[in-house]
Amino acid sequence: KLTEAIATSGKTALLMECDLRQRTLANQLGVHARHGLYSVLAGSVSASEAIVSTHVPNMFFLDAEPNIPNPADILSSKRYAGFIKDLENEFDYVVFDAPPLGSFVDAAILGTQVDGTLLVVKQGSTKRKAVFETLDQLNKVNAHVLGLVMNYCEGNSSDYYYAYYQQSTDSSGHVKKTRLR
């Protein structure tokens, strides 16, 4: 959704499948490419041959092939870092969808190569301790953590809007920091 929002604002945005162990984005987007990230890095095809348009104007997608060997080695390679730099020149924004942190270091590796990292947690599923451990893992690699996004939130959206502003401002309208509970 983030990439879609960026694209609908008029900026070009590329969404990259970087969960090289369990790909899901192509099915969610309903977009299937003939080639992917591994083919581009191997030099078999150009990036323009692998990157496909989506149903959203200005939004593009780069999938990854299934069963890529040694994902962490690929993501930490100089070739991958160079490829990221090339993409920065072609798109206003590049969004990397990474696997969950914890079991694998893939997302932490990506965190060192991008301008900012958003940690996504699932309401009612992600434990507080896991969030802090993940933030610690990202801090250890000097990833620039932009913030935390909670998804699968339940309830009336106006309730969330009201609660957010009630907790974030005092009676005089000054912003105050609140602690996650």
Salt bridges, closest charged atoms under 4 A:
ASP63 OD2 - ARG23 NH2 3.03
GLU88 OE1 - LYS85 NZ 3.89
ASP106 OD1 - ARG21 NH2 2.97
GLU133 OE2 - LYS129 NZ 3.83
ASP136 OD2 - LYS140 NZ 3.33
ASP170 OD1 - HIS174 ND1 3.90
